[in-house]
Amino acid sequence: MAKGDGWVYVGEFKNGLPDEEGVLTLRNRQVYVGKWKKGRFDGQGTRTWRDGRVYVGEWRNNKRHGQGTLTWPNGQKIVGNFYFLKGLLN
């Protein structure tokens, strides 16, 4: 486990960074549960934002990237492939 100003991480580490499986909880009620690589979201994971949005799917280098579902609190969904293209998405 590691704690910082406004965050708590519980999970695996490699070379002092979150790696493999872990949970990051932020003070503002945002949460990420899933795979990590070298301290970044990478692989299958679920992120919940404080406004109630939830993304379940693939991540690469802290960005939504690959198959996933983004759901808003009102039930509206986007299901498909997400690709990070230099600031155009995420």
Phi, psi and omega in degrees: 000145176222146180231148175220192179286097178091010179213156175222132176241130176235119180163200184273153178231152172216125182055036176081004180242151174304135182206142183073242185262139177187167180232126176248124178241127179258155181304325184275024174072018173271143183221141169235129178234121178158207185277146178230154173214118179052042175083009181234154174297125183199110184115202181286132179196167178233127176240134177242126178267161183294338178277001176099354176294146178225129173245127176239119180162206185273145177232150171216123177054046179072009181240148172296125184202109182116196183294134178189174178228125176251122184239132175268161181302332180279001178096350178297140184226150166240123179240128179161205180261127179252136179227131176274118181237080176044060174088358181279343181215141176108000000 
